[in-house]
Amino acid sequence: MNGVVQFIRSLFFVAIMMGAAGTLVEATGCVAREAAKAHQHGGMSFRWLNHQLIGGGK
């Protein structure tokens, strides 16, 4: 009986890991598409990015 519980537990763990891996792959694809769009529209201003990350300091 203990072996069956361990087997079901391991199947559950594998299913969770596969779901997490699928989510990461999907997120990577979304980021890649957005990066391609940004590249097509011109370069990114790092001054603007720094301003967004650390604030304006005005």
Secondary structure, DSSP 8 states (H G I E B T S, - for coil): -HHHHHHHHHHHHHHHHHHHHHHHHHHHHHHHHHHHHHHHT----HHHHHHHHH----
